[in-house]
Amino acid sequence: MNESQAVLFKKLYYLLHKAFVDARNLAFAKNHQQLADLADTFEILPTLMAKWEDVHLDLIRATLARYQAAYKDQGVDYLSILDMEDGEFLGVYGPLVGVGTVCWA
């Protein structure tokens, strides 16, 4: 895994984390439809990451865009995190540690 892909995966792991937090908040609010749509949006992510191909990034971006279009101004702006410049992302969310690994700061 090269450094660029390692940063991308760190972004994707962070998006999964934010999705779980968002899901908990939606469950507490009994917002079942949005919770189901959020789960539908993110359920494919681990499989795509495990069998990574560069075309998966376009699929992920399109899936996130569809969810965000349905729920404008509600919850996390997942696309803005995904599209952050790598250096900016690492500055905000912490550096990569180790060779080819992604770790939280």
KEDOKE-496400 format. One record per residue: x, y, z of N, C-alpha, C in turn; residue number from 0. Coordinates in nm, 4 decimals. Example, Ala and Ser with C-alpha at 12.3 -4.5 7.8 and 13.67 -1.06 7.14 Angstrom:
BEGIN
<rec <1.3190 -0.5690 0.7800> <1.2300 -0.4500 0.7800> <1.3200 -0.3300 0.7800> 0> <rec <1.2850 -0.2250 0.7080> <1.3670 -0.1060 0.7140> <1.2900 0.0030 0.7870> 1> 
END
This chain:
BEGIN
<rec <0.0860 -0.1172 0.0000> <0.0000 0.0000 0.0000> <0.0901 0.1228 0.0000> 0> <rec <0.0700 0.2105 -0.0969> <0.1495 0.3333 -0.1003> <0.0899 0.4365 -0.0040> 1> <rec <0.1632 0.5454 0.0175> <0.1190 0.6431 0.1165> <-0.0134 0.7090 0.0787> 2> <rec <-0.0330 0.7367 -0.0503> <-0.1578 0.7984 -0.0944> <-0.2774 0.7084 -0.0653> 3> <rec <-0.2623 0.5785 -0.0921> <-0.3706 0.4851 -0.0632> <-0.3897 0.4699 0.0877> 4> <rec <-0.2807 0.4754 0.1633> <-0.2910 0.4666 0.3090> <-0.3715 0.5846 0.3642> 5> <rec <-0.3483 0.7041 0.3107> <-0.4245 0.8211 0.3548> <-0.5713 0.8058 0.3147> 6> <rec <-0.5960 0.7589 0.1933> <-0.7334 0.7359 0.1487> <-0.8040 0.6385 0.2425> 7> <rec <-0.7372 0.5284 0.2785> <-0.7992 0.4312 0.3681> <-0.8219 0.4916 0.5063> 8> <rec <-0.7314 0.5764 0.5519> <-0.7542 0.6422 0.6805> <-0.8796 0.7295 0.6721> 9> <rec <-0.8963 0.7984 0.5597> <-1.0178 0.8774 0.5401> <-1.1414 0.7876 0.5445> 10> <rec <-1.1351 0.6746 0.4769> <-1.2503 0.5837 0.4720> <-1.2805 0.5247 0.6088> 11> <rec <-1.1767 0.4886 0.6854> <-1.1984 0.4404 0.8221> <-1.2630 0.5493 0.9073> 12> <rec <-1.2173 0.6724 0.8894> <-1.2749 0.7827 0.9650> <-1.4216 0.8045 0.9263> 13> <rec <-1.4518 0.7919 0.7966> <-1.5910 0.8054 0.7533> <-1.6781 0.6963 0.8150> 14> <rec <-1.6267 0.5745 0.8235> <-1.7021 0.4673 0.8900> <-1.7280 0.5028 1.0365> 15> <rec <-1.6262 0.5530 1.1033> <-1.6422 0.5953 1.2428> <-1.7525 0.7015 1.2552> 16> <rec <-1.7455 0.8046 1.1690> <-1.8463 0.9105 1.1739> <-1.9856 0.8562 1.1412> 17> <rec <-1.9929 0.7595 1.0501> <-2.1223 0.7000 1.0154> <-2.1821 0.6262 1.1346> 18> <rec <-2.0985 0.5566 1.2118> <-2.1498 0.4877 1.3309> <-2.2001 0.5881 1.4346> 19> <rec <-2.1287 0.6968 1.4532> <-2.1729 0.8006 1.5466> <-2.3042 0.8610 1.4976> 20> <rec <-2.3107 0.8905 1.3682> <-2.4328 0.9445 1.3080> <-2.5487 0.8461 1.3252> 21> <rec <-2.5202 0.7172 1.3047> <-2.6239 0.6145 1.3188> <-2.6787 0.6103 1.4615> 22> <rec <-2.5905 0.6189 1.5596> <-2.6360 0.6191 1.6989> <-2.7276 0.7384 1.7244> 23> <rec <-2.6883 0.8552 1.6750> <-2.7706 0.9752 1.6948> <-2.9053 0.9637 1.6239> 24> <rec <-2.9056 0.9058 1.5044> <-3.0320 0.8856 1.4326> <-3.1210 0.7853 1.5055> 25> <rec <-3.0608 0.6829 1.5642> <-3.1387 0.5846 1.6404> <-3.2018 0.6500 1.7629> 26> <rec <-3.1246 0.7303 1.8350> <-3.1790 0.8000 1.9515> <-3.2943 0.8914 1.9124> 27> <rec <-3.2847 0.9518 1.7939> <-3.3887 1.0425 1.7455> <-3.5049 0.9680 1.6798> 28> <rec <-3.4937 0.8353 1.6730> <-3.5953 0.7502 1.6092> <-3.6181 0.7900 1.4627> 29> <rec <-3.5113 0.8303 1.3977> <-3.5167 0.8678 1.2567> <-3.4801 0.7433 1.1745> 30> <rec <-3.5748 0.6520 1.1676> <-3.5492 0.5198 1.1117> <-3.5162 0.5202 0.9636> 31> <rec <-3.5830 0.6015 0.8853> <-3.5569 0.6009 0.7410> <-3.4165 0.6507 0.7096> 32> <rec <-3.3777 0.7609 0.7744> <-3.2431 0.8117 0.7486> <-3.1379 0.7149 0.8009> 33> <rec <-3.1653 0.6511 0.9121> <-3.0732 0.5497 0.9656> <-3.0565 0.4344 0.8666> 34> <rec <-3.1666 0.3879 0.8093> <-3.1597 0.2796 0.7104> <-3.0832 0.3243 0.5864> 35> <rec <-3.1061 0.4470 0.5435> <-3.0350 0.4984 0.4263> <-2.8854 0.5135 0.4542> 36> <rec <-2.8510 0.5547 0.5751> <-2.7107 0.5650 0.6136> <-2.6453 0.4265 0.6127> 37> <rec <-2.7145 0.3286 0.6672> <-2.6611 0.1910 0.6660> <-2.6439 0.1404 0.5230> 38> <rec <-2.7409 0.1665 0.4381> <-2.7301 0.1261 0.2968> <-2.6104 0.1930 0.2298> 39> <rec <-2.5831 0.3166 0.2669> <-2.4719 0.3913 0.2076> <-2.3374 0.3306 0.2453> 40> <rec <-2.3229 0.2916 0.3695> <-2.1916 0.2491 0.4182> <-2.1696 0.0985 0.4212> 41> <rec <-2.2716 0.0184 0.3996> <-2.2534 -0.1260 0.4134> <-2.1562 -0.1849 0.3122> 42> <rec <-2.1396 -0.1212 0.1972> <-2.0508 -0.1744 0.0946> <-1.9044 -0.1369 0.1172> 43> <rec <-1.8806 -0.0390 0.2015> <-1.7451 0.0142 0.2167> <-1.6415 -0.0896 0.2603> 44> <rec <-1.6644 -0.1696 0.3627> <-1.5615 -0.2668 0.4024> <-1.5257 -0.3666 0.2916> 45> <rec <-1.6237 -0.4128 0.2168> <-1.5958 -0.5068 0.1079> <-1.5153 -0.4398 -0.0016> 46> <rec <-1.5513 -0.3183 -0.0367> <-1.4759 -0.2461 -0.1396> <-1.3318 -0.2229 -0.0949> 47> <rec <-1.3125 -0.1922 0.0313> <-1.1776 -0.1697 0.0818> <-1.0960 -0.2988 0.0830> 48> <rec <-1.1587 -0.4087 0.1175> <-1.0881 -0.5371 0.1242> <-1.0444 -0.5853 -0.0138> 49> <rec <-1.1201 -0.5491 -0.1160> <-1.0894 -0.5910 -0.2530> <-1.0648 -0.4676 -0.3388> 50> <rec <-0.9811 -0.3784 -0.2907> <-0.9671 -0.2455 -0.3467> <-0.9247 -0.2450 -0.4932> 51> <rec <-0.9978 -0.1641 -0.5691> <-0.9636 -0.1268 -0.7060> <-0.9870 0.0235 -0.7146> 52> <rec <-0.9094 0.0915 -0.7965> <-0.9200 0.2370 -0.8032> <-1.0595 0.2852 -0.8418> 53> <rec <-1.1339 0.2075 -0.9200> <-1.2690 0.2485 -0.9604> <-1.3656 0.2530 -0.8422> 54> <rec <-1.3298 0.1894 -0.7320> <-1.4169 0.1895 -0.6139> <-1.4331 0.3294 -0.5566> 55> <rec <-1.3310 0.4132 -0.5725> <-1.3412 0.5484 -0.5184> <-1.4552 0.6253 -0.5839> 56> <rec <-1.4735 0.6100 -0.7138> <-1.5848 0.6764 -0.7824> <-1.7191 0.6238 -0.7333> 57> <rec <-1.7283 0.4933 -0.7103> <-1.8516 0.4332 -0.6580> <-1.8819 0.4861 -0.5181> 58> <rec <-1.7807 0.4926 -0.4342> <-1.7986 0.5433 -0.2981> <-1.8423 0.6897 -0.3015> 59> <rec <-1.7756 0.7682 -0.3833> <-1.8096 0.9105 -0.3929> <-1.9549 0.9282 -0.4403> 60> <rec <-1.9964 0.8517 -0.5408> <-2.1330 0.8618 -0.5925> <-2.2353 0.8196 -0.4862> 61> <rec <-2.2040 0.7164 -0.4112> <-2.2945 0.6678 -0.3068> <-2.3082 0.7718 -0.1954> 62> <rec <-2.1963 0.8300 -0.1548> <-2.2014 0.9352 -0.0531> <-2.2777 1.0572 -0.1035> 63> <rec <-2.2565 1.0941 -0.2286> <-2.3259 1.2101 -0.2862> <-2.4762 1.1873 -0.2881> 64> <rec <-2.5190 1.0669 -0.3210> <-2.6622 1.0351 -0.3246> <-2.7226 1.0484 -0.1841> 65> <rec <-2.6527 0.9957 -0.0833> <-2.7023 1.0062 0.0544> <-2.7092 1.1535 0.0968> 66> <rec <-2.6024 1.2271 0.0710> <-2.5982 1.3669 0.1134> <-2.7000 1.4533 0.0402> 67> <rec <-2.7299 1.4201 -0.0836> <-2.8331 1.4946 -0.1567> <-2.9699 1.4724 -0.0939> 68> <rec <-2.9930 1.3525 -0.0441> <-3.1217 1.3213 0.0190> <-3.1349 1.3865 0.1563> 69> <rec <-3.0229 1.4108 0.2235> <-3.0256 1.4629 0.3602> <-2.9348 1.5857 0.3712> 70> <rec <-2.9638 1.6858 0.2887> <-2.8841 1.8089 0.2892> <-2.8830 1.8710 0.4275> 71> <rec <-2.7661 1.9182 0.4663> <-2.7488 1.9911 0.5925> <-2.7915 1.9105 0.7150> 72> <rec <-2.7881 1.7783 0.7048> <-2.8217 1.6930 0.8187> <-2.7069 1.5953 0.8398> 73> <rec <-2.6399 1.6081 0.9503> <-2.5323 1.5145 0.9809> <-2.3987 1.5577 0.9232> 74> <rec <-2.3155 1.4598 0.8991> <-2.1767 1.4806 0.8591> <-2.1669 1.5068 0.7085> 75> <rec <-2.0775 1.5958 0.6703> <-2.0477 1.6180 0.5287> <-1.9363 1.5197 0.4906> 76> <rec <-1.9761 1.3976 0.4617> <-1.8812 1.2903 0.4324> <-1.7944 1.3226 0.3111> 77> <rec <-1.8532 1.3807 0.2093> <-1.7776 1.4110 0.0871> <-1.6659 1.5114 0.1121> 78> <rec <-1.6903 1.6098 0.1954> <-1.5849 1.7091 0.2199> <-1.4654 1.6452 0.2895> 79> <rec <-1.4893 1.5468 0.3738> <-1.3796 1.4754 0.4394> <-1.3054 1.3891 0.3365> 80> <rec <-1.3807 1.3162 0.2558> <-1.3194 1.2316 0.1537> <-1.2358 1.3133 0.0561> 81> <rec <-1.2832 1.4318 0.0216> <-1.2170 1.5135 -0.0792> <-1.1110 1.6085 -0.0238> 82> <rec <-1.0866 1.6036 0.1072> <-0.9818 1.6882 0.1639> <-0.8477 1.6530 0.1015> 83> <rec <-0.7625 1.7523 0.0834> <-0.6246 1.7253 0.0427> <-0.5606 1.6368 0.1492> 84> <rec <-0.4762 1.5455 0.1063> <-0.4169 1.4509 0.2011> <-0.3442 1.5220 0.3157> 85> <rec <-0.2649 1.6227 0.2829> <-0.1915 1.6944 0.3865> <-0.2832 1.7626 0.4860> 86> <rec <-0.3910 1.8223 0.4367> <-0.4881 1.8865 0.5250> <-0.5549 1.7831 0.6153> 87> <rec <-0.5942 1.6709 0.5558> <-0.6577 1.5655 0.6342> <-0.5652 1.5181 0.7461> 88> <rec <-0.4395 1.4899 0.7119> <-0.3441 1.4422 0.8128> <-0.3180 1.5482 0.9186> 89> <rec <-0.3200 1.6758 0.8793> <-0.3022 1.7830 0.9761> <-0.4165 1.7916 1.0750> 90> <rec <-0.5363 1.7622 1.0281> <-0.6550 1.7696 1.1143> <-0.6735 1.6412 1.1948> 91> <rec <-0.6563 1.5257 1.1305> <-0.6915 1.3975 1.1934> <-0.5726 1.3140 1.2360> 92> <rec <-0.4514 1.3598 1.2128> <-0.3346 1.2903 1.2638> <-0.2562 1.2186 1.1567> 93> <rec <-0.1282 1.1939 1.1865> <-0.0377 1.1330 1.0887> <-0.0571 0.9819 1.0770> 94> <rec <-0.0016 0.9286 0.9700> <0.0047 0.7848 0.9534> <0.1214 0.7331 1.0351> 95> <rec <0.1071 0.6133 1.0900> <0.2134 0.5550 1.1708> <0.2487 0.4198 1.1116> 96> <rec <0.3743 0.3901 1.0960> <0.4181 0.2611 1.0462> <0.4228 0.2574 0.8950> 97> <rec <0.4696 0.1476 0.8430> <0.4822 0.1307 0.6993> <0.3593 0.0579 0.6461> 98> <rec <0.2829 0.1260 0.5631> <0.1662 0.0625 0.5027> <0.0515 0.0374 0.5988> 99> <rec <0.0546 0.1008 0.7138> <-0.0540 0.0819 0.8089> <-0.1238 0.2150 0.8341> 100> <rec <-0.2437 0.2061 0.8781> <-0.3200 0.3258 0.9129> <-0.3540 0.3162 1.0603> 101> <rec <-0.3137 0.4163 1.1343> <-0.3410 0.4179 1.2792> <-0.3963 0.5534 1.3179> 102> <rec <-0.4781 0.5553 1.4178> <-0.5339 0.6801 1.4677> <-0.4317 0.7476 1.5548> 103> <rec <-0.4259 0.8773 1.5458> <-0.3327 0.9552 1.6266> <-0.3858 0.9682 1.7679> 104> 
END
